[in-house]
């Protein structure tokens, strides 16, 4: 397993913990890292993922909910929700990662940590966001803000 996969899995665990505790603070992230210290090889990417998701959480959540049909975010499993948050952040802000790689990684992680249906569920939503991004319906600006281009 590659170091980026390990970073994604640890990011999922950190976000899952924060989500379950309803505490997305920097202090909670610090506590997580004290107990589950990221290896040097994955630390920077892990922090990029977690802090990026946290910084854009309201907008990422709105995109996930908007692109899921008949599903509210709070009805989704905590694992699925946080896998999608990471994938959406990668698609919209990690130019060095092809969107299809982010999608495939999220599906593989979902198969490992989610339910039998998690992979297909996540694929449908994240691919819809990818298509909107590639069609210019959603853009990423240097300011770090995600915008819908209507």
N, C-alpha and C positions, 0 to 999 in steps of 0.2 A: 504494500500500500504506500502511495506517495505521500510526501510531506504535506502537500496541499489538502489531500483527503483527510489526513490526520488533523490538520488545522480546522477544516470544515466540521469534522465530528466533534472536536473540542468546543468550537464556537456554538454548535448546536446544543451541547451540554450546558454551556454557560447561559445561553439565551433561554433554554428550557428551565433552568434553575431560577433565573430572574423572573420569568413569566409565571411559574408556579407560585413564587413568593410575592408576585405583583410588586416587584421592586426592581426597576431598571436603572438604579443609581450607579454612579461610579464606585461607591463604597461596596455595593453588592458584587460588582465585577472584581474589585480588589480582593474581597473575601474568597470568591471563587478561585482566583489565581493563586492565593495563598495555599489553598487545599489541593488544587490541581494545576500546579505550575507547568505552563507550556514549555516544551523542549525548545532549546535555542533555535533549532531548525524550523520550527513552526510558529514561534512567538510573534514575529512581525505580521505574518499573514493572518493569524488568529486575531490579533488586536485590530488589524484593518477591518476584518469582517465584523467583529463584535461592535467596535466603536462606530463603524459606518452604519450598521443596522440601527444602533441606538440613536444616533444622530438624526436619522431619517425615518424613525419608526412610525410616526403618524402617517406620513405620506406612503410608505411602503405598505402599511396595513390597509390604507384606503385603496391602493391599486389592487391588492390581493382580493379584497372584498368586491371591488368593482368588476373584476374579471372572473369571479366565481359565480356561477349561476345558482341562485336560491340558497346560498350559504352565507351566513354571518360569521365573522371571524371568531367570535366566542363559541360558536358551535363546532368549529374545527378542532381536531385533536391538537394538543399542545406541541407534540412532535411535528406534525405536518405543518402547523402554523410557522414554527421556527425554521424548519427546513426551507419553506417558501420565502421567508424573510431574507435568509442568506442568499438564496438564488436570485431574488429580485435585486438585492443590493449589487451582486456581482454583475448581473446583466446591465444594470444602469450605470455602474461606476467603475468597473474593472475592465478597462479597454484591452488589456493584455490577455483576457480570457474570452474565447469565443462563446457566445450565448448558448450554443448547443452543448458545450462542455459543462457549463453551469447547470443546464437542465439534466444532462446525463448524470452528473455527480449528485444532484438532488434526488433523482430517482433511485440511484444505487444506495444512497444513505437512507432513504425512506424504506427501501426493502429491508434494510438491516435493523432500523429502529422503529419503524412504523407498523401499520397493520398490513394485511394482505392486499388491501385496496389502496394503500397510501401512494404507491408509485404512479398508478394511473390517475388518481385524483390530483396529485401534485403536477404531473405532466400536463394535464389539461389546462390548469390555471396558469402555470408558468409559461407554457408555450403561447398562450393567448397574450400574455404580457410581452413576451419576446416579439411577437408579430406586431403588436401595437408600437413597440419601440423601433423596430426595423422599418415600419411604415411611416415613422415620424410623428405618430400620434402622441408619443411621450418622449420628452427630451431631458437630457441631463446638462445642466449649465455649470460653468466653472465655480459658481457660488456654492455649489453643493446642493442645489435645490432641484427637485424633480418637477417638471411642468408638463401639463397636458396641452398639446397644440391643437386647439379646436378651430 
